[in-house]
Amino acid sequence: MLLDHSGGCIDLENPDRDARAARPQWTVPAVTLTIVPAGVVSTTAPPFNVWQLSGPKVLSVCARHDLALATGAGGGGIAVTLDAGLLLGDAYAFRVPAAVEPKHALPVMVGVRSAMQGLARPTDATAARVNRTTLVHLRALQALDGVSAGASHRTIARVLFGTADVTRRWTADGELRAQLRYLLRRARALRDGGYRRLLTPSR
């Protein structure tokens, strides 16, 4: 039996290229929704326009000359198949295979329809919220970047906490300055090897 070691990549890419420039193409899951011509023009339904979908788009040929479309990145992307007969501006409908769970199909349909109407895609209710520790890591590394760029502590504080807070609360021995010093100590500790602790799940 011939094993597939491509990992789902269907288009070769030069491994020496910068990751920001490389554009490998990946397979769309075998069982996916298909957007097809509706056959009936409706004045209330939005027309299909692939350019309304946000994010980078990758098109690849599927069976019967249909196109596999993948957009966006990570959990915010959409993966669908476009029927070969679907044209820009057509009224459209969704064809959902029986193997697709309705709860998985609905967010994709809502995302596509919202995009076609020019609306922001609904926020995924299951998306992880940013916790306090993550926010502290972020601010600490931003503060260290600011110091490396030559910015003053007060300027960095304006970026992290807002100009209004700094104008009102910044003093030589005040709370905001103490917070900034703490963030810089934390960032330097992470830079100097402490980041390894982040690779080990806490117990």
C-alpha positions as CSV (number, residue, x, y, z in Angstrom):
1,M,0.0,0.0,0.0
2,L,1.4,3.4,-1.0
3,L,1.3,5.8,2.0
4,D,0.6,9.5,1.6
5,H,3.3,11.5,3.4
6,S,2.2,14.9,2.0
7,G,0.2,15.7,5.1
8,G,-2.6,17.0,2.9
9,C,-0.5,19.3,0.8
10,I,-1.5,19.1,-2.9
11,D,0.9,21.7,-4.3
12,L,4.6,21.7,-3.9
13,E,6.3,24.8,-2.5
14,N,10.0,25.8,-2.2
15,P,11.1,25.1,1.4
16,D,13.6,27.9,1.2
17,R,10.9,30.6,0.7
18,D,10.0,32.8,3.6
19,A,6.8,31.5,5.3
20,R,5.1,34.9,4.7
21,A,5.6,34.4,0.9
22,A,5.0,30.6,0.6
23,R,1.5,29.6,-0.5
24,P,1.2,25.8,-0.3
25,Q,-2.3,24.5,-1.1
26,W,-4.0,22.0,1.2
27,T,-6.8,19.6,0.6
28,V,-10.2,20.5,1.8
29,P,-11.9,17.8,3.9
30,A,-13.5,15.1,1.8
31,V,-16.9,15.6,3.3
32,T,-17.8,19.3,3.0
33,L,-20.6,21.6,2.0
34,T,-21.0,22.6,-1.6
35,I,-22.3,25.9,-2.8
36,V,-24.5,25.4,-5.9
37,P,-26.6,27.6,-8.2
38,A,-30.0,28.1,-6.6
39,G,-31.7,28.0,-10.0
40,V,-34.3,30.5,-8.8
41,V,-33.5,34.2,-8.7
42,S,-34.6,35.9,-5.5
43,T,-34.6,39.7,-5.0
44,T,-34.1,39.2,-1.3
45,A,-31.2,36.6,-1.3
46,P,-27.7,38.0,-1.6
47,P,-25.8,37.0,-4.8
48,F,-22.7,34.8,-4.6
49,N,-19.5,36.8,-4.6
50,V,-16.3,35.0,-3.6
51,W,-14.6,38.4,-3.0
52,Q,-16.9,39.1,-0.1
53,L,-15.3,36.2,1.9
54,S,-12.6,37.7,4.1
55,G,-9.0,36.6,4.4
56,P,-6.7,34.9,1.9
57,K,-8.3,32.5,-0.5
58,V,-7.0,29.3,-2.0
59,L,-8.8,27.5,-4.9
60,S,-7.9,24.1,-6.1
61,V,-9.6,21.7,-8.6
62,C,-11.8,18.9,-7.2
63,A,-13.7,16.1,-8.9
64,R,-15.9,17.1,-11.9
65,H,-14.1,20.4,-12.2
66,D,-15.6,21.7,-9.0
67,L,-13.4,24.0,-7.0
68,A,-12.3,23.5,-3.4
69,L,-12.2,26.9,-1.6
70,A,-10.4,27.6,1.6
71,T,-10.4,31.0,3.2
72,G,-9.0,32.7,6.3
73,A,-6.8,31.0,8.8
74,G,-7.1,28.7,11.7
75,G,-10.6,28.3,13.3
76,G,-11.9,31.4,11.6
77,G,-11.6,30.0,8.0
78,I,-14.3,28.5,5.8
79,A,-13.8,25.4,3.7
80,V,-16.4,24.6,1.0
81,T,-16.7,23.2,-2.5
82,L,-17.9,25.5,-5.3
83,D,-20.1,23.8,-7.9
84,A,-18.6,24.0,-11.4
85,G,-21.8,25.7,-12.6
86,L,-21.7,28.5,-10.0
87,L,-21.0,31.9,-11.4
88,L,-20.2,35.3,-9.8
89,G,-23.5,37.0,-9.0
90,D,-25.6,33.8,-9.1
91,A,-28.3,33.1,-6.6
92,Y,-26.9,30.2,-4.5
93,A,-27.9,27.3,-2.3
94,F,-26.1,24.9,0.0
95,R,-25.8,21.2,-0.7
96,V,-25.1,19.3,2.6
97,P,-24.0,15.7,2.5
98,A,-25.8,13.4,4.9
99,A,-22.5,12.6,6.6
100,V,-22.1,16.2,7.7
101,E,-23.5,16.9,11.2
102,P,-26.1,19.8,11.1
103,K,-24.3,21.5,14.0
104,H,-21.1,21.6,11.9
105,A,-22.9,22.7,8.7
106,L,-24.8,25.6,10.3
107,P,-21.8,27.9,11.2
108,V,-20.4,27.5,7.7
109,M,-23.7,28.5,6.1
110,V,-24.2,31.4,8.5
111,G,-20.6,32.6,7.8
112,V,-21.0,32.4,4.0
113,R,-24.4,34.1,4.0
114,S,-23.2,36.9,6.4
115,A,-20.2,37.5,4.2
116,M,-22.4,37.7,1.1
117,Q,-24.5,40.3,2.8
118,G,-21.4,42.3,3.7
119,L,-21.8,41.6,7.4
120,A,-19.1,40.7,9.9
121,R,-18.9,37.0,10.5
122,P,-20.5,36.0,13.9
123,T,-18.1,35.5,16.7
124,D,-17.6,31.8,17.5
125,A,-19.1,31.3,20.9
126,T,-16.7,28.4,21.6
127,A,-13.6,30.5,20.9
128,A,-11.2,30.6,23.9
129,R,-11.2,33.8,25.9
130,V,-8.0,35.6,26.7
131,N,-7.1,34.9,30.3
132,R,-5.2,37.2,32.6
133,T,-1.9,35.3,32.3
134,T,-2.0,35.4,28.5
135,L,-2.6,39.2,28.7
136,V,0.2,39.7,31.1
137,H,2.6,37.8,28.8
138,L,1.5,39.9,25.8
139,R,1.9,43.2,27.6
140,A,5.3,42.1,29.0
141,L,6.7,41.3,25.6
142,Q,5.2,44.5,24.1
143,A,6.9,46.5,26.9
144,L,10.3,44.7,26.2
145,D,9.9,45.5,22.4
146,G,9.3,49.1,23.3
147,V,12.5,49.3,25.4
148,S,14.5,47.6,22.7
149,A,13.2,50.2,20.3
150,G,14.4,53.0,22.6
151,A,11.0,54.2,23.8
152,S,10.7,55.8,27.2
153,H,8.7,54.1,30.0
154,R,6.0,56.7,29.9
155,T,5.6,56.2,26.1
156,I,5.3,52.4,26.6
157,A,2.8,52.9,29.3
158,R,0.7,55.1,27.0
159,V,0.6,52.2,24.5
160,L,-0.2,49.5,27.1
161,F,-2.6,51.4,29.4
162,G,-3.9,54.3,27.3
163,T,-3.0,58.0,27.1
164,A,-5.9,59.0,29.4
165,D,-4.8,56.7,32.3
166,V,-1.1,57.7,32.0
167,T,-2.0,61.4,32.0
168,R,-4.1,61.0,35.1
169,R,-2.2,58.4,37.1
170,W,1.5,58.4,36.0
171,T,3.9,59.4,38.8
172,A,7.5,58.5,39.6
173,D,6.5,56.0,42.3
174,G,2.9,55.4,41.2
175,E,1.0,52.2,40.4
176,L,1.3,52.4,36.6
177,R,5.0,52.8,36.7
178,A,5.3,49.9,39.2
179,Q,3.2,47.7,36.8
180,L,5.4,48.6,33.9
181,R,8.6,47.7,35.9
182,Y,7.0,44.4,36.8
183,L,6.1,43.7,33.2
184,L,9.7,44.4,32.1
185,R,11.1,42.1,34.8
186,R,8.7,39.4,33.6
187,A,9.6,39.8,30.0
188,R,13.3,39.7,30.6
189,A,12.9,36.5,32.7
190,L,11.0,34.9,29.8
191,R,13.6,36.1,27.3
192,D,16.4,34.7,29.4
193,G,15.1,31.1,29.4
194,G,11.9,31.4,31.4
195,Y,9.8,30.8,28.2
196,R,10.7,27.1,28.6
197,R,8.2,26.9,31.5
198,L,5.4,27.8,29.0
199,L,6.1,24.6,27.1
200,T,5.3,22.4,30.1
201,P,1.6,22.2,31.0
202,S,0.9,23.3,34.6
203,R,-0.3,20.6,37.0
